[in-house]
């Protein structure tokens, strides 16, 4: 049987803080990604960038496990570092 969701001021503030924290983390990630791209483009030639992208695609193809869910595959991929 489903329980009705009750929300009081405390649970609302808790939910609000969780949402704000998530938005903040995503915003920081976007800014860091943009910063990396700018710095990367300043330091790496277009030919080096193409070669890196080609090698990255090879690495992903070699290490990607298609037998597991996408989320689990990302976790496995990230754990290689």
N, C-alpha and C positions, 0 to 999 in steps of 0.2 A: 504494500500500500504506500502511496506517495505521501510524503510529509509536506505540508505547506511551508514555503520559505518565509521565515519571519526575519524582518530586518529592523534593528533598532539603530540608534545613533552610533553606538560603538561598532557594530558590524558594518555599518555604512562607511565609517571612517577607515576601518581596516581594509575593506574592499577598495576604497578610494586610494589609499596608500599603496596597495598592491598594483593597481592600475598605473599610478604615477611612477612607481619604480620600474615597471615593465616598459613604459613609454620612454623613460629616461635612459634605460639600458639600450633600447633599440636606437634611440637618437644618438647616443655615444657611438654605437657600432657603425651607424651610417656615416658619422663624421670621421671616424677612424678609417673607414673604407675609402672615403673621398680623399683624405689626407694621404693614405698609402698610394692611391692612384696618381695623385699629383706628384708626389716625390718619386715614384717609380718612373713616370713619364719623363721627369727631369734627368734621371740618371741612366736610363736604358734607351738604347737606340731602337728604332722600329724593327730592324732585323733581329736584334736580341730578343725583343718582345715576341716576335713571331716564333722564334725558336723555342723560347720558354713556354709559350702557349702549346706548341706542338708536343713538347716533352711532358707537360702537365696532363694533356689529354691521354698520352700513352700511359702515364703513371696511374691515372684514374681508371683507365680501361683494365690495366693489369691488376689493380688492387680492389676494384669494386666487386662486391659479392651480391649478385642479383638474386640469390636464393632467399635473402632476408628482406624485411621491410625497408622502405626508404629511410626512415628515422634510424633504425638500427645500423643500416649501411653508413649513414653519415657519422654516427658515433664510432663505428669501427674505423672509418676513414680518418677521422680526427685523432683517434688514439694511435695512429701510426707515427705521429709526431712526438 
